[in-house]
Amino acid sequence: MKVLVVGASGTIGQAVVKELEGDWIEIIKASRNNSDVTVDITSQESIKAMFEQVGPVDAFISTTGCFSI
């Protein structure tokens, strides 16, 4: 299973990633810094680029305060 976690470097995001970690889950961490994929959730272009870079996912989790597309 491929899971994209946006806001993965934040307090809640780190806790979510920790709970999901396991042999059968591929976690892709996305945030402004210190992550697998860099994304600025205030920019539609950045969000589109993130999804293009990551490709298809089985699940999407947003641990940010807001998310705009």
HUDA-V828634 format. One record per backbone hydrogen bond with DSSP energy under -1.0 kcal/mol. CO is the residue of the C=O (numbers start at 1). NH is the residue of the N-H. E is the energy in kcal/mol with one decimal. If there is no record, write none. Layout:
BEGIN
{{CO:NH:E} {CO:NH:E}}
END
This chain:
BEGIN
{{1:26:-3.7} {2:58:-2.5} {2:59:-1.6} {3:28:-3.1} {4:61:-3.1} {5:30:-2.8} {6:63:-2.9} {7:10:-1.6} {10:14:-2.7} {11:15:-1.5} {12:16:-2.5} {13:17:-2.6} {14:18:-2.2} {15:19:-2.0} {16:20:-2.0} {17:21:-1.7} {26:3:-3.0} {28:5:-2.7} {29:37:-2.2} {30:7:-2.8} {30:8:-1.7} {31:39:-1.7} {37:31:-1.8} {40:43:-2.2} {43:47:-2.2} {44:48:-2.6} {45:49:-2.4} {46:50:-2.1} {47:51:-2.1} {48:52:-2.2} {49:53:-2.4} {50:54:-2.6} {51:55:-2.4} {59:4:-2.5} {61:6:-3.0}}
END
